[in-house]
Amino acid sequence: MSTTEPVPEQTGRTGGDLVVESLTALGADTVFGLPGQHALGIFDALRRSALRYVGLRVENNAGFAADAYARATHGVAPLLVSTGPGALMTLPALQEAAAGSAAVLAIGSQVPLAGMGGGRHGYLHELGDQSASFRGVVKSVHTARTASQIPSAVAAAWESALSVPHGPVWLEIPQDVLLAEVEIPPVTGLRATPRELPPRPELIAAAASRLAGARRPVILAGGGVVRAGAEAELLALAERLRAPVATTFGGKGAFPWEHPLSLQSWLEDRHTTAFLEEADTLLVVGSGLGELSSNYHTFRPRGRVVQIEADLGKLEANHAALGIHADARAALAALVEEVGEREPAGAGDAHEPEAAVADLLARVRDRIAGQRLDLEQQLLTSVREALPPGAVSCWDMTILAYWAWSAFDPGATNALHSAQGAGGLGYGFPAALGVAAADPARPVLAVSGDGGAMYSLAELATARQYDAPVTWLIVDDGGYGILREYMTDAFGTATATELARPDFAALAESFGVPAVRSSPERLREDLAAALAAPGPSVVVLPARLRMFAPTHQGS
């Protein structure tokens, strides 16, 4: 029997209306979520608002959708959930949003005010200190205990989420506060001013001097460039310095893939790591040089490092540098103004940066070619050729995604999203639904393995309900392919990696979602047809893939 008090019939505006009015006043037009008993005050208020609601079937998936919406729009994505289990189910998604700097504003309900802070006990979904579960994950935690506090609390949370660096925040409001009728006028004049983070002039001057005087400057661009929308400034600086540019996996699309100065994204490659190490000045912008970006912490720079990073905790966290705590766009724009333009050394000169880039990429291609991984490269090529111009792809933690991090041309800026920040399974399909909500006219591709797909099957109903233009490619290899390969390499055999799974195509069709079983030979054609068709679709590819051999130091 529920111990929660019955929900009274509402006749006027409530605390829930203050929530949706506050979000609307701050500029929101879309919210994600899943209703629950304590949060019904907010959900009832949605019908009296102009906000578009996108409801998913699992709170974690709603969080992934909000994450990708925030990345796609460079804005705030409100996420509405209930107390206890509903709130806690968002934690993996919020961890990913924190790692990927996605501005998700998670608003959850709480037990009635009498049950908070050691008062009355025994409420459904009750947690002793619900907000404590979020403090180690999100940027900030907020609570509104009265109706009059709601607008200011929503504005403070919005401001925090969108301040540099972007990130998720948590706001909770008791059930009875959400349900209580209010006499407060409708919220219209609410404002939030996200904190900007300009660079200090003396640091820009020092960095510009180092870069201008460098013989072999190189740039490593991370996800902070994409989140800041600093692609144009990065391109201008690279061309002014004639500096080769590598992008991290989170920074894919920050620099044109086929540009003569593009080192692309082969960061798990010793040739690329050595190239970065040999720079006499390496500019790292929007990256903390974490595990993946540093080739599993084997990167050892021999020259000087300049690091631009908006997250203070990542500044010089892994390597000594001239650290500039600043937004990537503001800092790069200042550097473009400060540095002079380098002159070319002469046509055909082996020391020309363009020639060095071409040589490196040729060596990477030769290394991969020697591993006889034609199937994996064929599949990536098929995916790339099937994607129409402007399409976005969202990748789960699966072998083909590991390939995509290094070898896939996203085709445009901010056009590839993946879960490599926190690395939880199940990101790809709900993230694609979030991107589709941001721009329903643009086709979106989601890529999952069969193991990751099992996390998101319920969202086939969501895709059908909203007629989302999302094509879901499921690479079915019968288990957790990455873990199978890791365990076989480490122990000689794999344990707990093989999975029974459904007929994905038949299951999709039972949801009313068209599906096709494909093959490597037909993949490009099948994907292109699915992406061109209206609404959601599924393409199932039975294939057992391998990862390319690791090339970090000592391997």
C-alpha positions in Angstrom: 0.0 0.0 0.0 1.3 3.4 -0.9 2.2 5.7 2.1 2.0 8.8 -0.1 -0.9 11.1 0.6 -3.5 11.3 -2.2 -3.0 14.0 -4.9 -5.7 16.7 -4.4 -7.6 17.9 -7.4 -6.1 21.2 -8.7 -8.2 24.2 -9.8 -5.6 27.0 -10.2 -1.9 27.6 -10.8 0.5 25.6 -8.7 4.2 25.3 -7.9 4.4 23.1 -11.0 3.3 26.0 -13.1 6.0 28.2 -11.6 8.5 25.5 -12.8 7.3 25.5 -16.4 6.8 29.2 -16.5 10.4 29.7 -15.3 11.8 27.4 -17.9 9.8 29.1 -20.6 10.9 32.6 -19.5 14.5 31.4 -19.6 14.1 30.3 -23.2 13.3 26.6 -23.0 11.0 25.2 -25.7 11.6 21.4 -25.2 11.8 19.2 -22.1 12.5 15.6 -21.6 11.5 13.2 -18.9 9.3 10.6 -17.4 6.5 11.3 -14.9 6.2 9.9 -11.4 3.9 10.3 -8.5 5.7 13.0 -6.6 6.4 15.0 -9.9 2.8 15.1 -11.2 2.5 18.8 -10.3 5.1 19.6 -12.9 3.6 17.3 -15.5 0.1 18.6 -15.0 1.5 22.1 -15.5 3.0 21.1 -18.9 -0.5 20.9 -20.5 -1.0 24.6 -19.6 2.3 25.6 -21.2 3.8 25.9 -24.6 6.7 23.6 -23.8 7.1 20.6 -26.0 7.4 17.4 -24.0 9.5 14.4 -25.2 8.8 11.5 -22.9 11.0 8.4 -22.9 10.5 5.0 -21.3 13.5 4.9 -18.9 14.9 7.9 -17.0 18.5 7.1 -17.9 17.5 7.2 -21.6 15.7 10.4 -21.0 18.9 11.8 -19.6 20.9 10.6 -22.6 18.4 12.3 -24.9 18.6 15.5 -23.0 22.4 15.3 -23.1 22.5 15.0 -26.9 19.9 17.8 -27.3 22.1 20.1 -25.2 25.1 19.2 -27.3 23.3 19.7 -30.6 21.8 23.1 -29.6 24.6 24.4 -27.4 21.8 25.2 -25.0 20.1 23.9 -21.8 18.0 20.7 -21.9 15.5 20.4 -19.0 15.0 16.9 -17.7 11.9 16.2 -15.5 11.9 13.1 -13.3 10.4 11.9 -10.0 11.7 11.0 -6.6 14.0 8.2 -5.5 14.2 5.4 -8.1 13.3 7.8 -10.9 15.9 10.4 -9.8 18.7 7.8 -9.2 18.1 6.3 -12.7 19.4 9.5 -14.2 22.8 9.3 -12.6 24.7 7.4 -15.4 23.3 9.9 -18.0 24.3 12.9 -15.8 27.8 11.4 -15.4 28.0 11.3 -19.2 26.7 14.9 -19.5 29.3 16.0 -17.0 32.1 14.3 -18.9 30.8 15.7 -22.2 30.0 19.2 -20.9 26.3 19.0 -21.8 24.1 21.5 -20.1 21.3 19.2 -18.7 19.0 20.8 -16.1 17.6 17.9 -14.2 14.6 18.8 -12.1 13.3 16.1 -9.7 10.6 16.0 -7.1 11.1 15.2 -3.5 8.9 13.7 -0.7 6.6 16.2 0.9 8.3 18.9 2.9 7.4 17.3 6.2 9.6 14.3 5.3 12.7 16.3 4.4 15.5 17.0 6.9 14.7 14.3 9.4 11.0 14.9 9.8 8.2 12.5 9.1 9.3 9.1 7.6 7.8 6.3 5.5 7.1 8.1 2.2 7.1 6.2 -1.0 10.5 6.7 -2.9 12.0 8.3 0.2 15.8 8.8 0.4 17.5 10.1 3.5 19.4 12.7 1.5 18.5 12.5 -2.2 20.6 15.4 -3.3 23.7 13.8 -1.8 23.6 11.2 -4.5 24.1 14.0 -7.1 26.8 16.1 -5.6 29.7 14.0 -6.9 28.2 13.9 -10.4 26.7 17.3 -11.3 28.1 20.9 -11.3 25.7 22.1 -8.7 22.8 21.1 -6.5 19.7 23.3 -5.9 16.6 23.0 -3.7 13.4 25.0 -3.6 11.4 24.5 -0.4 8.7 27.1 -1.0 6.8 28.2 -4.1 8.4 31.7 -4.1 11.8 30.1 -4.2 11.1 28.1 -7.4 11.7 30.8 -10.1 15.0 31.9 -8.6 16.1 28.3 -8.0 15.4 27.4 -11.7 17.3 30.5 -12.8 20.3 29.7 -10.6 20.4 26.1 -11.9 20.0 27.3 -15.5 22.8 29.8 -15.0 25.1 27.1 -13.6 24.4 24.6 -16.3 25.2 27.1 -19.1 28.2 28.8 -17.4 31.5 27.8 -18.9 32.2 24.9 -18.8 28.7 23.7 -19.5 27.5 20.8 -17.4 24.5 19.1 -15.7 22.9 20.4 -12.6 20.3 19.0 -10.2 17.2 20.9 -8.8 14.7 19.2 -6.4 11.3 20.4 -5.2 9.0 18.7 -2.7 5.8 17.2 -3.9 3.5 19.4 -1.8 5.3 22.5 -3.0 4.7 21.5 -6.6 1.0 20.8 -5.9 0.2 23.8 -3.7 -1.9 26.5 -5.4 0.0 29.8 -5.7 -1.0 33.5 -5.9 2.4 34.5 -7.4 1.9 36.2 -10.8 2.9 34.2 -13.9 6.7 34.2 -14.3 7.7 36.4 -17.3 10.7 38.5 -16.3 13.1 35.9 -15.1 16.7 36.2 -16.2 19.9 34.1 -16.0 23.3 35.3 -16.9 25.7 32.4 -17.4 29.3 33.2 -16.3 31.7 33.8 -19.1 35.3 32.9 -18.8 37.6 35.2 -20.8 41.4 34.6 -20.8 43.8 36.8 -18.9 45.7 39.0 -21.4 49.1 38.3 -20.0 48.6 34.6 -20.5 47.5 35.1 -24.1 50.5 37.2 -24.7 52.8 34.6 -23.3 51.1 31.8 -25.3 51.2 33.8 -28.5 54.9 34.4 -28.0 55.6 30.7 -27.6 53.5 29.7 -30.6 54.9 32.4 -32.9 58.4 31.4 -32.0 57.9 27.7 -32.3 59.6 25.8 -35.1 57.1 22.9 -34.9 53.8 24.1 -33.4 51.1 21.4 -33.2 47.5 21.7 -31.9 45.4 19.1 -30.1 41.8 20.1 -30.1 39.3 18.5 -27.6 35.6 18.5 -27.0 35.8 22.0 -25.4 36.3 23.4 -28.8 33.1 21.9 -30.1 31.1 22.8 -26.9 32.3 26.4 -27.2 31.5 26.6 -30.9 35.1 27.6 -31.5 35.7 25.8 -34.8 36.2 28.9 -36.9 38.7 30.3 -34.4 40.6 27.1 -34.3 40.8 27.0 -38.1 42.0 30.6 -38.3 44.7 30.0 -35.7 45.9 26.8 -37.3 46.2 28.4 -40.7 47.9 31.4 -39.3 50.5 29.3 -37.5 50.5 26.6 -40.2 50.2 24.2 -37.3 49.0 20.6 -37.7 45.8 19.8 -35.8 44.8 16.5 -34.2 41.4 16.2 -32.6 40.5 14.1 -29.6 37.6 11.6 -29.8 35.3 14.2 -28.1 36.6 16.9 -30.4 35.8 15.2 -33.6 34.5 17.8 -36.1 36.4 20.6 -34.5 38.7 20.8 -37.5 38.0 19.9 -41.2 38.9 16.2 -41.6 40.5 16.6 -45.1 42.3 19.8 -44.4 46.0 19.7 -45.4 46.9 20.4 -41.7 44.5 17.8 -40.3 46.1 14.9 -38.4 42.6 13.6 -37.9 41.9 11.5 -34.7 44.3 8.6 -34.6 45.1 9.1 -30.9 45.5 5.4 -30.1 48.4 5.3 -32.6 52.0 5.5 -31.6 52.9 7.4 -34.7 50.4 10.2 -33.8 51.5 10.2 -30.2 55.1 10.6 -31.2 54.2 13.4 -33.6 52.5 15.3 -30.7 55.4 14.6 -28.4 57.9 16.0 -30.9 56.2 19.4 -31.1 58.4 22.1 -29.7 55.2 23.9 -28.6 51.9 21.9 -28.3 48.7 23.8 -27.9 46.1 21.7 -26.1 42.7 23.4 -26.2 39.5 22.0 -24.7 41.0 18.8 -23.4 42.3 17.6 -20.1 44.7 15.1 -21.8 42.9 12.2 -20.0 43.3 8.5 -20.6 42.1 8.3 -24.2 43.5 11.6 -25.4 46.9 10.7 -24.0 47.0 7.2 -25.6 46.4 5.7 -22.2 48.8 8.0 -20.3 51.8 7.1 -22.5 52.1 10.6 -24.0 55.3 12.3 -22.9 55.7 15.8 -24.4 59.3 16.8 -25.1 58.5 20.4 -25.9 56.5 23.1 -24.1 52.8 22.7 -23.6 50.2 25.4 -23.6 46.8 24.3 -22.3 43.5 26.2 -22.7 40.8 24.6 -20.5 37.5 25.8 -19.1 37.4 23.2 -16.4 39.7 24.3 -13.7 40.2 20.8 -12.3 41.6 19.6 -15.6 44.1 22.5 -16.0 47.6 21.0 -15.7 46.0 17.9 -14.1 48.0 15.5 -16.2 50.9 17.5 -17.7 52.8 20.7 -16.8 51.8 23.5 -19.1 51.3 27.2 -19.4 47.7 26.9 -18.2 45.0 29.3 -19.4 41.7 28.9 -17.6 39.3 30.2 -20.2 36.5 29.4 -22.6 38.0 27.9 -25.8 36.4 30.3 -28.2 37.4 33.4 -26.3 41.0 32.2 -25.9 41.4 31.1 -29.5 40.0 34.4 -30.8 42.5 36.3 -28.6 45.3 34.2 -29.9 44.3 34.8 -33.5 44.5 38.5 -32.9 47.9 38.2 -31.1 50.0 35.9 -33.2 51.5 36.7 -36.6 51.2 34.7 -39.8 54.0 32.2 -40.6 55.5 32.1 -44.0 55.8 28.8 -46.0 59.3 27.3 -46.2 59.1 26.4 -49.9 57.3 24.0 -52.2 58.2 20.4 -51.6 60.2 21.1 -48.4 60.2 18.0 -46.3 59.9 20.2 -43.2 56.7 21.8 -44.4 53.8 21.0 -41.9 51.5 19.8 -44.7 54.1 17.3 -45.9 54.7 16.1 -42.3 50.9 15.6 -41.9 50.7 13.6 -45.2 53.6 11.5 -44.2 52.1 10.7 -40.8 48.7 9.7 -42.2 50.4 7.5 -44.7 52.2 5.7 -42.0 49.0 5.3 -40.0 47.2 3.8 -43.1 50.1 1.4 -43.7 49.9 0.2 -40.1 46.2 -0.4 -40.3 46.5 -2.1 -43.7 49.0 -4.5 -42.2 46.4 -5.8 -39.7 44.0 -7.1 -42.3 41.0 -5.3 -41.0 39.2 -4.7 -44.3 35.7 -5.5 -43.0 35.8 -2.9 -40.3 37.1 -0.2 -42.7 34.5 -1.3 -45.3 31.7 -0.8 -42.8 32.9 2.6 -41.8 33.1 3.6 -45.4 29.6 2.3 -46.0 28.2 4.3 -43.0 29.9 7.5 -44.2 28.7 7.1 -47.8 25.1 6.4 -46.6 24.8 9.5 -44.4 23.3 12.4 -46.3 24.9 15.9 -45.9 24.2 17.4 -42.6 23.2 14.2 -40.9 24.3 13.5 -37.3 25.5 10.2 -35.9 25.3 9.0 -32.3 27.5 6.1 -31.2 27.2 3.7 -28.3 30.1 1.8 -26.7 30.7 -0.8 -29.4 33.6 -1.9 -31.5 32.5 0.0 -34.6 32.3 3.2 -32.4 35.9 2.6 -31.3 36.8 2.6 -34.9 34.8 5.7 -35.5 36.5 7.6 -32.8 39.8 7.2 -34.7 38.9 6.7 -38.4 35.5 8.2 -39.1 35.0 11.6 -40.8 32.0 13.2 -39.0 31.4 15.3 -42.1 30.7 18.5 -40.2 31.1 20.1 -36.9 29.1 18.9 -33.9 27.8 16.1 -36.0 29.1 13.1 -34.0 28.1 12.4 -30.4 29.3 9.4 -28.4 29.5 8.2 -24.8 33.3 8.0 -24.6 33.3 10.5 -21.7 31.9 8.3 -19.0 31.5 5.3 -21.2 28.2 3.9 -20.2 26.3 1.5 -22.4 23.0 2.5 -24.1 23.8 6.0 -25.2 23.5 5.8 -29.0 19.7 5.4 -29.6 18.3 7.7 -27.0 20.9 10.3 -27.8 19.8 10.1 -31.4 16.2 10.8 -30.3 17.5 13.9 -28.5 19.2 15.1 -31.6 16.1 14.5 -33.6 14.1 16.5 -31.1 16.4 19.4 -31.7 15.9 19.3 -35.5 13.1 17.0 -36.7 13.9 17.7 -40.3 17.4 16.2 -40.1 18.0 12.4 -40.3 20.0 10.9 -37.4 21.9 7.7 -37.3 22.4 5.7 -34.0 25.0 2.9 -33.9 24.9 0.2 -31.2 26.1 -3.3 -30.6 23.6 -5.9 -29.6 24.6 -5.7 -25.9 24.2 -1.9 -25.8 21.0 -2.1 -27.8 19.4 -4.1 -25.1 19.6 -1.1 -22.8 17.4 1.0 -25.2 14.9 -1.3 -26.8 12.0 0.4 -24.9 12.7 3.6 -26.8 11.6 2.0 -30.0 8.1 2.9 -28.7 9.3 6.5 -28.1 10.7 6.7 -31.7 7.4 5.5 -33.1 5.3 7.7 -30.9 7.1 10.9 -32.0 7.8 9.6 -35.5 11.5 10.5 -35.0 13.7 10.5 -38.1 16.2 8.1 -36.5 17.8 5.1 -38.1 19.2 2.6 -35.6 22.1 0.4 -36.9 22.5 -2.6 -34.5 25.7 -4.5 -35.1 24.9 -8.0 -33.8 27.9 -10.1 -32.8 26.2 -12.2 -30.1 27.7 -10.5 -27.1 29.7 -7.8 -25.5 32.3 -7.7 -28.3 34.7 -5.2 -26.7 34.8 -7.1 -23.4 35.2 -10.4 -25.3 38.2 -9.0 -27.0 39.7 -7.5 -23.9 39.3 -10.7 -21.9 40.6 -12.9 -24.6 43.7 -10.8 -25.0 44.2 -10.6 -21.2 43.2 -14.1 -20.0 43.1 -16.3 -23.1 39.3 -16.7 -22.9 36.2 -14.6 -22.3 33.7 -15.0 -19.5 30.2 -13.6 -19.2 30.4 -11.9 -22.6 28.1 -14.1 -24.7 24.4 -13.1 -24.9 21.1 -14.5 -25.9 19.3 -11.8 -27.8 16.0 -11.3 -29.7 15.4 -11.1 -33.4 16.0 -7.3 -33.4 14.3 -6.8 -36.8 11.2 -8.7 -35.8 11.1 -6.9 -32.4 11.4 -3.5 -34.1 8.6 -4.3 -36.4 6.4 -5.3 -33.4 6.8 -1.7 -32.4 5.7 -0.5 -35.8 9.2 0.4 -36.8 10.4 -0.8 -40.2 13.5 -3.0 -40.0 15.8 -4.8 -42.4 18.5 -7.5 -41.9 21.5 -6.3 -43.8 25.0 -7.6 -44.7 28.4 -5.9 -45.2 27.8 -5.9 -48.9 24.4 -4.3 -48.7 24.9 -2.0 -45.7 25.5 1.2 -47.6 22.4 0.7 -49.7 20.2 -0.4 -46.7 21.3 2.5 -44.5 20.8 5.1 -47.2 17.3 3.8 -47.9 16.5 3.8 -44.2 17.8 7.3 -43.6 15.9 8.6 -46.6 12.6 7.2 -45.4 10.4 9.2 -43.0 10.2 8.2 -39.4 12.2 5.7 -37.4 13.8 2.5 -38.8 16.2 -0.2 -37.8 19.0 -1.9 -39.7 20.5 -5.1 -38.2 23.9 -6.1 -39.3 25.2 -9.6 -38.1 29.0 -9.1 -38.0 31.8 -10.0 -35.7 34.3 -7.2 -35.7 37.8 -6.7 -34.4 39.5 -3.6 -33.0 42.8 -2.5 -34.5 45.9 -3.4 -32.5 46.8 -1.0 -29.7 49.9 1.0 -30.3 50.6 2.7 -27.1 54.1 2.5 -25.6 55.2 -1.0 -24.8 52.4 -2.7 -26.8 
